[in-house]
Amino acid sequence: MIILGLNAYQADSAACILRDGKLIAAAEEERFRRVRHWSGFPVNAIQYCLEAAGAKISDIDHIALNRDPKANVGQKAISALSKKLSLEKAWERLKNAQPDKDIKLEMMMTYRVRHTAIRAKVHNVEHHLAHLASAYLVSPCDKAAVVSIDDYGDFVSAMWGIGEGGKITVMNRVFFPHSLGLFYLAFTQFLGFTKYGDESKAMHLAANGKPTELSKMENILELCDRGHFKLNLDYFTHHIHGTPMAWDSGEPDIGPVYSELMEKDFGAHRKPGEPVTGHHKNIAASMQAQYEEAFINLLNSARIEAKSHALCLAGGCAMNSMANSLILDRTSFREIYIPPAVSDAGGAIGAAFYVHGQLSKGKREFIMDNACWGPSFNNDEIEALLQSQAENLQKHTCFITMIDDDNKLCKTVAKYVADGCVVGWFQGRMEWGPRALGSRGIIADPRKQEMKLILTSRTGAQGLYQPFTASILLEDASDYFETAYHPDPFMFRICSIKRDMRQQIPAVVHAGGTGRFQTVSASQNQLFSKLIKEFKKITGVPVLINMPFDDDEPTVCKPEEALDRFLRTKMDVLVLGSYIIKR
């Protein structure tokens, strides 16, 4: 049985494919289009998934969408009546930006096949239910509290319940317009970070401030019983005008969702490019602190209701590493699973596995313990690229070495890193999700404080409030990080770095002595694990700086994109498969 899972017509468009309950491939459309958070129909991602599975469109048995326009109709009607709007007008305003579309017709027109070639049954899975499934149904947990939090989808902003025996029981929902995601988005925009996905910048800014405005935040976001929360809607506009979005086959663009009252209480909003002041940092810190209170309040309620010490977490808000870092300290959860793609892209996998679970009566065939589900390229393809670019490489005074032995390759690259080189690392299958996890990354030596400036000057990839992250061998993680006894293979937590270790890896130490890390094991990524081990042999330090191989575009997908990025910057070395290109 083949199931195609889709996130379509909204941000982070993506596709995945399952065969008999096991994931074969998954990729975001942005990687092929070269436009961040690309929305629309994921044509290229679908094509890749079909090729990876050796399947044709006619082989697909089921198509699963992480969206159900028919969900929560009653709540939508209640909301419309409370605003004294016509049902028709309110419906159009509060639906997602794109109307429901005929997926079979879209596929028929895109791939130019007859309607008889598309025999798959189409399933609509409620947005947050798909998020819950994307975490629980691919986790190692048999029983867990399951939680999803984001802006909103299908008129819901948060959902939680119980995952047990391969089935999900929803216990609670928070309906639009109350939303932790929109609370965070409003302040992100107010602080001058206006691009889609800029919430991470506001989060990192928060680490540099103090929560001096917390009393005001408590008036804007109220904590309620049983994990619920409410927004003071006087500070927002999304409940009146909807969320102003433009995302028809391109990069999403969301207009302001905060009201004039926000400026009355906090002063003029910061315009993009304007200096960041201490006041801005304190607003960010206060916003983060109140968000964390609501987040922990919800999680503690979910744990009590689920009667489990395991947590499966998804939804766009699960990207908040600072909040995630409080889970072990401020809840009694002791097992945490956060999948590599928690955004709407992950909903493609959630929808697919939810449908498989319904068809197989809860049977589970798969655990996602690594993130490598995208395209890969062999040495023959890389060699052909290098030959076609021979003149260009010579112009850039590049020398090429081929080392067709993984041990020797890793020893050579580790020595380059230890000598201070900035290295582009392109290996195996592309990662699923936004993090650099060992397949498409820029790596460097964390022992040098000046490496922060070196990386910024040589790559231009990191912003002022985007600290560098660490990839560390799993067996050594607890020696460096305070709560790293819990593995984090997908880099979703920030932890305190042990005081006596901060001087060893200063380039990855954030404000307050914390750091975001990824635990790396051979079972998760054998070659990347081997590289870190070789670096440890040379330096005694089992840690590498690991940042995304990107710039204004998404993370590189193909070797030609990696080579182009290398030649446009001042990186010292590029490793493409078995080939080392050095300036």
Secondary structure as UniProt FT lines:
FT   STRAND          2..7
FT   STRAND          14..19
FT   TURN            20..21
FT   STRAND          22..28
FT   HELIX           30..33
FT   TURN            36..37
FT   HELIX           43..53
FT   HELIX           57..59
FT   STRAND          62..65
FT   TURN            69..72
FT   HELIX           73..82
FT   TURN            83..84
FT   HELIX           87..94
FT   HELIX           103..111
FT   HELIX           115..117
FT   STRAND          121..124
FT   HELIX           127..136
FT   TURN            137..138
FT   STRAND          143..153
FT   TURN            154..155
FT   STRAND          156..164
FT   TURN            165..166
FT   STRAND          167..175
FT   TURN            176..177
FT   HELIX           180..190
FT   TURN            191..192
FT   TURN            196..198
FT   HELIX           199..206
FT   TURN            207..208
FT   TURN            212..213
FT   HELIX           214..220
FT   STRAND          221..223
FT   HELIX           225..227
FT   STRAND          229..231
FT   HELIX           233..235
FT   HELIX           238..241
FT   STRAND          245..246
FT   STRAND          253..254
FT   HELIX           260..266
FT   TURN            272..273
FT   HELIX           278..306
FT   STRAND          310..314
FT   HELIX           316..319
FT   HELIX           321..324
FT   TURN            325..326
FT   HELIX           327..330
FT   STRAND          335..337
FT   TURN            344..345
FT   HELIX           346..360
FT   HELIX           379..388
FT   HELIX           390..395
FT   TURN            396..397
FT   STRAND          399..402
FT   HELIX           406..418
FT   TURN            419..420
FT   STRAND          423..426
FT   STRAND          440..444
FT   TURN            446..447
FT   TURN            449..450
FT   HELIX           451..459
FT   TURN            464..465
FT   STRAND          470..473
FT   HELIX           474..476
FT   HELIX           477..480
FT   TURN            482..485
FT   TURN            489..490
FT   STRAND          494..497
FT   HELIX           499..501
FT   TURN            502..504
FT   HELIX           506..508
FT   HELIX           511..513
FT   STRAND          514..520
FT   TURN            522..524
FT   HELIX           526..539
FT   STRAND          543..548
FT   HELIX           559..568
FT   STRAND          573..576
FT   TURN            577..578
FT   STRAND          579..582
//
